[in-house]
Amino acid sequence: MTVVNIHASCVVLAKAGALFGAPSDGGVLLLGESGAGKSSVVLKLLALGAMLVADDRVDLFVRDESLYATAPAPLAGLIEARGLGIVKLPHAAESRVALAVALGPAPPRYPDREDYEPPTPLNVRAKPPLFRLSAEDMAVAEKIVLAAAAFSNALFRQ
């Protein structure tokens, strides 16, 4: 099995998925430069009932033509909370990536549809959708859960 390690964070929606009817087993891969707010968004999602998979470094692999994420063994269950330090939390061993979110500047009001392109040599047939959001948005966690629900339930307006 090929594993690629990337700079990212990941949660599984778990109880947070119930907020808008998103699948509880759906994983959300958070991408962005250092300082983009990945860990802060993870904390917001955890407060909604999500469960940590990995913070800061994520191992990606393919199973059954889908993308999966797990934490590198030395980092499993660890999350950095700026100003507090590194904290150990309960965590999921792995998750199928149902949604990727690139954190950065505020996105356009009506963005074009994108898919996440995993790094080579990973060959994924079922590529997760990619959304671009700002970690500064007060509703970023809720928007992530809403996007996961909308995509998994085909709720986007055409």
Secondary structure, DSSP 8 states (H G I E B T S, - for coil): --EEEEEEEEEE-GGGGGGTT--TTEEEEEE-STTSSHHHHHHHHHHTT-EEEESSEEEEEEETTEEEEE--GGGTTEEEETTTEEEE--B-SEEEEEEEEEESS---SS---EE----TT---SB--EEEEE-TTSTTHHHHHHHHHHHHHTT----
